[in-house]
Amino acid sequence: MYIVITNPKAGNGKAKRLLEAIQKDELFTLKNCRSFQTEFAGHGKTLIESVLRTHHTPVTGIIVIGGDGTLHEAVNGLINYPDLPIGFIPSGSGNDFARGLGLRLQGVELFRKLVTCPNASRIRIGQVTCIHHNQKTKDYYFLNSLGTGLDSEIAFLSNDSHFRKQVKKWRISRLQYVIALFKTMKKFKHVEAEVDINGRRVKYKSFVLTTIANHPFFGKGMKIAPKADVNSSSFSVILIEPLAKWRIVVLFLSVFMGVHTKLRKVHELSGSSINIKSTVPILLQLDGQSYRCEECHVKKTDHALVILTD
Ligand SMILES: Nc1ncnc2c1ncn2[C@@H]1O[C@H](COP(=O)(O)OP(=O)(O)OP(=O)(O)O)[C@@H](O)[C@H]1O
């Protein structure tokens, strides 16, 4: 049996339309696929947990239809099932993980491949332990990246339902991140934090952003961390030192052209264990989803996730 989890809202309804097409494919019935749809933001994690708890038929794999946010929630829901393979049919608005993996097939064709003869690879994803008032709270997992500063502020605004409705109404969803950048810039303040990479403190204490990347892509295909590799045991860590606001806008545009890491204030480092510590709770983005914490310890997971690809 395959469990198919769909976020019907992802990609402005693209995921729902894709699910309907997949359900009409003969393999959907032949491979005993069971479909479940998320009903609200954050539902992906609890839905997977409850489906896996209550289904006693052996599960061959999980298939997620949606965007990076839905995949993030699903992976956080099946972290206690490290040997359960997961396949992803990208149909969100960004789909950065599919870019990072290098998926070539799409839609129904990809579904057919995933349930018949997929390639399975093990990927060590990111694990973050959040600490509040010196107390460990929770572990979360990410596939794409963890970021603080400008990228987390942009992700936060991009997730705001009012903002999403507005860009959809004006048919400018493609420019969502650029618009979010300009809106964020109005009130943006640099992040003050201590960052340790593999036990060594970096000399900067103030940042435009700190992004810990598992693969190069971010925010709908921007190559934020060109050296990141999903198969590596280390992350790429992008640190950007404080800049004047107009320079940040120029820098953001340079990311689109892939030349930002040549700039003097941009550093691309490498590490498998990264600590970020602030005196106040800071906003984090994990795969574009928003979290807050004062201190976080980031590492690659000990157990690799089994990912089905084409
Ligand atoms: N039924 C639902 N109604 C509203 N929001 C939902 C629902 N199901 C899931 N969500 C939320 O929708 C958000 C966006 O989902 P997702 O990332 O899959 O799509 P996307 O934003 O179109 O794609 P991408 O992240 O690749 O840009 C997630 O934060 C998720 O929690």
The ligand as a MOL file (V3000), in Angstrom:
LIG
                    3D

  0  0  0     0  0            999 V3000
M  V30 BEGIN CTAB
M  V30 COUNTS 31 33 0 0 0
M  V30 BEGIN ATOM
M  V30 1 N -5.7230 22.6210 3.3600 0
M  V30 2 C -4.8530 23.6150 3.5860 0
M  V30 3 N -5.2930 24.9050 3.6530 0
M  V30 4 C -4.4270 25.9160 3.8500 0
M  V30 5 N -3.0810 25.7640 4.0020 0
M  V30 6 C -2.6010 24.5040 3.9460 0
M  V30 7 C -3.4450 23.3820 3.7340 0
M  V30 8 N -2.6840 22.2660 3.7240 0
M  V30 9 C -1.4100 22.6730 3.9380 0
M  V30 10 N -1.3580 24.0090 4.0620 0
M  V30 11 C -0.1720 24.8830 4.2520 0
M  V30 12 O 0.1500 25.4560 2.9930 0
M  V30 13 C 1.4940 25.9340 3.0610 0
M  V30 14 C 2.1430 25.9220 1.7010 0
M  V30 15 O 2.1890 24.6250 1.2070 0
M  V30 16 P 3.2600 24.1150 0.1550 0
M  V30 17 O 4.5960 24.5680 0.5380 0
M  V30 18 O 3.0290 22.6670 -0.0060 0
M  V30 19 O 2.8170 24.8330 -1.2060 0
M  V30 20 P 3.3990 26.0800 -1.9400 0
M  V30 21 O 3.6260 27.1920 -0.9970 0
M  V30 22 O 2.5170 26.3090 -3.1220 0
M  V30 23 O 4.7810 25.5270 -2.4990 0
M  V30 24 P 6.3220 25.8910 -2.1720 0
M  V30 25 O 6.5640 25.7860 -0.6900 0
M  V30 26 O 7.1220 24.8530 -2.9250 0
M  V30 27 O 6.5170 27.2870 -2.6760 0
M  V30 28 C 2.1690 25.0620 4.0960 0
M  V30 29 O 2.6370 25.9320 5.1170 0
M  V30 30 C 1.0810 24.1540 4.6310 0
M  V30 31 O 1.1280 24.0240 6.0520 0
M  V30 END ATOM
M  V30 BEGIN BOND
M  V30 1 1 1 2
M  V30 2 1 2 3
M  V30 3 2 2 7
M  V30 4 2 3 4
M  V30 5 1 4 5
M  V30 6 2 5 6
M  V30 7 1 6 7
M  V30 8 1 6 10
M  V30 9 1 7 8
M  V30 10 2 8 9
M  V30 11 1 9 10
M  V30 12 1 10 11
M  V30 13 1 11 12
M  V30 14 1 11 30
M  V30 15 1 12 13
M  V30 16 1 13 14
M  V30 17 1 13 28
M  V30 18 1 14 15
M  V30 19 1 15 16
M  V30 20 2 16 17
M  V30 21 1 16 18
M  V30 22 1 16 19
M  V30 23 1 19 20
M  V30 24 2 20 21
M  V30 25 1 20 22
M  V30 26 1 20 23
M  V30 27 1 23 24
M  V30 28 2 24 25
M  V30 29 1 24 26
M  V30 30 1 24 27
M  V30 31 1 28 29
M  V30 32 1 28 30
M  V30 33 1 30 31
M  V30 END BOND
M  V30 END CTAB
M  END
